Amino acid sequence: MKSSGHSRYDSKMVRRIIYIVVLTILPHHLLFADAWYESYEKGLEAIRQEQWQKAVGFMNDAIEEKPDSRANAKTYGLQFIDYFPYLYRGIAYSKLGNRTKALADLERAEKDGAVQNAKKDADAQRLLREYLDIVRKPVPPQSDPKLAEGIRLFRLKDYKGAIDQFNGIPESSPQYKEAVRQSGLAQEELKKLESAATTNEKKDRIDKAYAMGEQFLKQNDLARAEEQFTAVLQLDASRADARRNLDRIKTLREKAAIPSASTTTEVLRQPARGSLSSAQKPGPDTTKFVLFRDGGLLLSAGMVSQAKAKLMSLKALDPTYPGLEKYLETIGSIEENIRKGITSFFEGEYQRAIEQLTETSRAGSDNPHLYAFLACSYAAKYLLTGAEDKALRQYAADAFEKMKKVDARYALEGKFISPGIIALLAGQ
């Protein structure tokens, strides 16, 4: 689907465009996943963060919803993962020192055979062998009661108490070196807790500022809302939701109103300068007039992106040019309708996405996103019917061809679009 000339550059450009679109309008995919998948993913993340007790809790939730391990388990849409909750709960129990439960989980993972058929989790078989070896080895006797008590307190996350016990073991003890090692581990965990407390305090401040910003935005108090969202970004520059709200505030200030989807087509049918009285018509020999005229003609012809470029150039020269704001509002309406259609696609509302994007395309657009997601919506419906409805496949192919005519270098991003859909459209 990528052109041969500038594929690497174009791929980065398209990826950036899609990334911006998704960050701006799309909900996270986990909002539409099954409960077991959410819990399993959270459990894996807890293991990566070495939060063993949390990992056990999340894996418990996943197992309650889906008790059987499975390689290549279907999650949402057309996505699949290896699902090995007993393996990873067993690892978490091992880290917590509960060898009995760890052994039970790991032996169950070994017995059911799912790990041996892993498709995507490349580490699963190795981890199963390693941790089975660990928990099957006999526990060496602890000759010093302080060491045993320190280890018990460590497992209970009483790191200060554990450190006191370890530090109380004299150098003459045969367990002294082990006590020093365990004390170092406890000190590391204590630092993590202290760092987490600071992080949680910062998170609370961010969440409070964001909630206040949303409240002020609902009250149309744009100045105070802007102040709160700016504070959020100062504390956490990665908060895309705060950045989107700041963009929204900017848009609300720039636009008095946005035309509804039902009026978009009608507005575009009007002559390019139909909104101006004869007294308002600019002189024919000025640069501004040429930009206004060309932008209006392009908009009437459905060339929205090109029209926007002309009109934004005019706005840079004269933001109060008569009739300019109306054209920009129309373009904003078209872009908003495209975003709504894309949002519907990612929410799994494929028919609604088709209706929204088709209605917008009747008004005319040279935006490749419109036809790309129209094609994806038809393709998703086709796959959900079991590849039986050939008409849906043809509609998908037609929309995909329009996308390529608008931008031959446009490529669907596998990070956001199901591989099944991409494969279907690539075969057109």
N, C-alpha and C positions, 0 to 999 in steps of 0.2 A: 504493500500500500504506500510505501515511501518512494519518492523519486530518487533516481540514482545520482543526481548532480550534487545536491546539498543535503543529503539525508540526515547527517549528524546535526547540522545547524537547525534544520527544519524540525527535527524531532525534539530538540531542546526547546525551540520556540513553541511548538504545539503543546509540549508537556507543561510549559510555564503557563500558557493560556488556560489549559484545562485545570491546572492546579489552582489558579486564581479563581476560576469559576466555581470550583468545588468548595474552596475555603469560604467563598462568599455566600453560597446558597445551599450547600448540601449538608444533610445530617450525617452523622457518623453511621457507618454501615451496621455497627453492632445494635443500633436501635431496632433493627429489623431481624436480628438473629434469634434463634431459640434460646431458652433460658440455660440449657445445659452448655451450649457453646459459649455464652457469656461467662458463666462460672468457670469453665475450663480455661478460657483465655486469661481470666483474672488470676486463676491458680498458677498458670505458667509464669505470668508476670511476677507474682509474689515469690516464686522460686528463684527467678532471675535476680530479684531484690533481696534474696536470702531471708524472706519473711516466712519462716517455716510454718508457724501456727496459722497464719492467714491462708497459706497454701493448702493446708489440711482442710480448713473451713470451706474454701471455694471448691476443692475437689469433692468434698462431701456433698455439696449442693449439686455439682455436676452429676455425680453418681446417682443421687436421688432422682434426678430427671431422666438420666440415660445410664442404666446400670451396666451395660455391656460394652467392653472395649471393642474398638473396631478400627482397622486400617482403612484409610480413604473414606471416612464417614462424611455424609452430606451435611452441610451446615445451613446455608441460606442461598437462595437463588441457585446458581450452578457452581458453588464453591465447595471444596472438599478439603478435609484435614485428617491427619492421623489422630485418633482419640484414644489415649492410654492413661486414664485417670488413676488406675491402681498403681502403675509404675511411678507416677510422680507423687502420689500421696505416700507411697512407700518410701520414696527418697526423703520427703519432708519428715515423716516419722523417724527415719534413721537419723536425720540431723537433730531432731528433738531428743534423741536418745531412747525412744520407745522401740526397742529392737523387736519385741513381740509383734506389734502391729505392723512394723515395717516388713518383717519377714512374711507375715500373712498376705500383705498386699503384693509384695514382689513375687511370691510364689504363685499367687493367683494370676498375675500378669504373665508369668512364665507358662503357666498351665493352659490359659485360654488361647495362647498362640498368636494373638493379634499383633504383638510387637514384632514377631518374626516375619510378618507380612507388611511391615512398614513401607509406605510409599513416599512420604514427604519428610518424616521425622528421622533424619539420618543418624541421630545420636541415640535413638531409643534402645536398640539392641546392645550397644556398648554400655549404656548406663545400667541396663537391667543386669548384665553380667557383673559389672563392677560392684553394684550395691548388694547383689545377692552374696557375693564373696565377703563383703564387709559384715553384713548382719549374720552370716552363718559362722563367722569366726568366734570362738569363745572369748568372753570378756576377761581380761587379765585381772586378777584379784587386786584390790586396793588395800595396801598395808597401812596407810595413814588415814584415820577417820576424818581429819580436816580436809584432805583432798576429796574424799567421797562427798562430804557435805558441801564443799565448794562446787563440785560438779552438779550436785542436786540443785543448788541455788542458781547456778548458771542456766540450767534447763528451765527453771521457773522465771528466768529473765531478771532475777535479783542480782544484777551484776556487781553492785557495791558490796553486798553481803558475800558474794562469791570471792571477790578480790580480797576481802578481809580474811577469809578462810585460807586462801592460797598463800597470802603473805605471812600467815601464822605458822607455816611449815618451815622448820629450821634447815639450814644448809646441810646439816649432818644427816638429814632424812634421805633415804634412797628415792623418795618421791619428789625431791626438791626440784629437779630439772623439769619434771612434768608439771609441778605446781607453778613454776615460772612461766612455762608455755601457756598453761590454762589462764593464768593471771593476765598475760598479754592479750589473749583472745577476749577475755571479759572486758578489758579496758577498751579494746576496739569496738565492741558492741555498745559499751556505755557512751562512747563518742558518737556513734551512729544515732543513739536515742536522743542525745542532746542536740545533734544537728537536726534530727527530725522534728524536735519540739520547736526549734527556731523556724524551720520550714513551715510547720503547721500554723504558727502564729502569723507568718507572712501570708499564707494562703487565706487565713481568716480575714485579714485586712483586704486582700484582693477581692474575695467573694463579697464582702460587705460593700466595697466601693462599686463593684459591678451591679449589685442589686439596687443600690441607690441610684445609679445611672439609669437603669431600666425604669425605675419608678418615675424619675424626673422626665424621661423620654415619653412615658405614657401621659404625663401631665403637660406635655409639649413645652416643658421648661428646658429649652435647648442649651442654654448657657451652662446651667448647673449639671445637666446630663453630660455635656462635653467635658466639664471639669472632672467628673467622676471617672469617665472612661479613659481620659488622659492619665489619671492617677493609676488606673489598672495597668496601663502599658508601661508606665514608669517603673512599676514593681515587677511586671512580667511582660517583656516585649513580645513573647510568643502568643499572647492571647489574641487570636484572630477574631473572636467574637466581639471584643472591645473595639478592634480596628474597624470591623464592619459597621458597628453602631456609629462610630465617628464619621465614616463615609456616609451613612444614612443621614446623620445630622447635617452634613454639608449639602447633601442633595435636597433636604427639606428647606434649607435656607435659600438654595438657588432656584428652586421651583415652587411656584405658587400652587400648582396642581399638576397631576399627571393624567392624561386622557385614559379612559377605560378601554379594555380590549375591544369592546363592541363598537367603539367609535373610530378605531385605528384605520380600518379600511376606508371608511367614509372620508376621513381627513385626507388620506393620501390621494383620493380621487379629485380633490379640489385642485385648481390651477396653482402653479408654484407661487404666484403673487396675488392669489385671490383674496387673501386676508387684508390687503392694503387698499386704502382709499387712493384715489388719484393724487390727492395732495401729499400722501405719504410716500409715493413711489420715488425711489432714489434715482439720481441721475444715471444715464446709461453709460457714461464714460469713466466711471470710477471703479477702482479695484474692488471696493466693497460691494458694489452692485453686481459685478461679475461673479464674485463668490456667492452672493445671495441667490442670483439667478441660477447658477450651475448647481448649487446645493438643492434648490427647490426642484429643478428638473430631474436630478438624480433620485431624489426622494420620491417623486411622482412615478418614476420608472422602477421603483423597488430596490434601487441600489443604495441601501441604507448606510452601509459602512463608508462608501465613498461620499455620500451626501454629508454624513457626520464630519468627515475630515474637512470638507469645504466650509461647512458652517462653523466648526470650531475655529478655523483660521479667521473667519469673519468675526467671531466673538472676541478673539484676541485683539483684533483691530478696533472693534466697536461693540461692546457687550450690550448696548441699548439699541442696536440697529432695528428699525421697525420690522416686525414680522419674524425676526430671528428666533425669539423665545418660543413661538408656537411650533416652529419646525423642530426645535430641539426637544420640546415636550413630546412631540409625535415619535421621534426617534427613541426617547426614553421609554415610552409606552411599549414600543416594539421590543426593545431589549428586555424590559421587565417581563413581557409575555413569554419570551424565549427562556428566561430564567425559571419562570413558573413551570414551563413544560419540562425542562431538565430536572427540576426538583421532583415533579410527579414521576418521572422515570426512575429516579433513585429511591423513591418511596414504594416502588413496585406497582404504581398505578399506571400501567402501560396504556390502557385505553384512554385515560384522561390525558396522558402526555401526548398521545396521537392527536386527540381533538384540539388541544391547546396549540401544538406546534403547527398542525395543518391550518388552523384558522389564521395564525400569524403569517404563514407562508403565502396565504391568499393576498395579504396586503403587500407582499413582496419583501424579500430580504436577500442580501448577499452574505449573510452570516453563516459560515460552515457549521457552527455548533447546532443550528436549527435542524439542518438536514441530517447531520451525524446522529443526533439523538432521536430524530424521527425514525431513521433507519434502525437504530438500536431498539426502539420501542416495538416496531413491527417484528423485528427478529426475535425479541424476547417472547412476544405473544405466539409466534410461530413455534418456538421451541417448547413452550408450555402446552401447546396442543399436541405434543408428540410428533412434531414435524409432519402433520397431516394436512394443514390448511395451506395449500400451495399459493393461494392468493396473497396471504400475509407475507410469504417469502418474496413474492414478486414486488409487493409494495416496499418491502425493506430494500430490495435491490434497486428499485427506482429512486428511492430517497438517497441511497448511498451514491448512486451515479450523480445525482444533483450536487451532493456534497463535494465530489471530486471535480465537478465542473466549476464550482465556486472556488475551490482551493485544491488543486491536484496534489499538493504536498501534505494535506491534512492526514494525520494518523490517529487512530483510536488508541487511547492509553490503557494498557492492560492492568494498571493499578486500580482503575476505577470501573472498567467494563469487563464483564464476564468473558473468559477465554472462549466459551462456546459461541457467544455472539460475535466476537472478533473473527473466529474461524469461519463462521457462517458467511459473514459479509466479505471476508477475504476471498471466498470461493465464488463470489458473484462475477 
